Structure formats: structure tokens, C-alpha cells
Amino acid sequence: MKKTLILPLLLAVATVVLTVVSVVYLPSTVVTQFGTGGSVNTMPKLFAVALPALLGLGGAVGAIVSPPSRTKAAVVSAVGLLVFAIMLTVNL
């Protein structure tokens, strides 16, 4: 395996793991945004999990198939993982 594919593959695996964890442990309605007045916006779990999963997997696949933009795609994937981490922290 090429050394340059290790990071995108790790990002893809981490995205899949966080997707499974999110589906299992998050409530059916997920808090996705906080307002300054204490109000919160919520989203159904399916959409709240699908968005960062698409970012994470799309970025990882982009990093694998497109060597010239590998860094940009890996950053997109990392942003998806960050969104997962924030969402799990806020909702659990």
C-alpha cells in the first residue's frame, strides 16, 4: 500500500466508526445549533449523521482518487470528523 493512502484510509475508517457510534448513541432529535438567547435548533438524527458522514467519506474518497488535491480533500474529511466530535460532545 502506498504511504500516501494511509491518511485518507484512516479518515474513512474513523468516519465509518463515528457514523455507527452516532447512529447507536444519539437521540432521535439532535441539537445542531445554539442561539445567543439560549434557543437551540434541532435536526432528525438521520440528517444530522448523514451530513458529517458525507463530508468525511467524500473527502476521504476524494483524497484517494485525486492525488493533486489530496490535501484539500483530506481537510474536508477532517472537518467531517470534527463535526462528528462536536455533535457527539454536545448531545451525549
Stockholm file with secondary structure:
# STOCKHOLM 1.0

chainA/1-92         MKKTLILPLLLAVATVVLTVVSVVYLPSTVVTQFGTGGSVNTMPKLFAVALPALLGLGGAVGAIVSPPSRTKAAVVSAVGLLVFAIMLTVNL
#=GR chainA/1-92 SS CCGGGHHHHHHHHHHHHHHHHHHHHSCSEEEEEECTTSCEEEEEHHHHHHHHHHHHHHHHHHHHHCGGGHHHHHHHHHHHHHHHHHHHHHHC
#=GC SS_cons        CCGGGHHHHHHHHHHHHHHHHHHHHSCSEEEEEECTTSCEEEEEHHHHHHHHHHHHHHHHHHHHHCGGGHHHHHHHHHHHHHHHHHHHHHHC
//
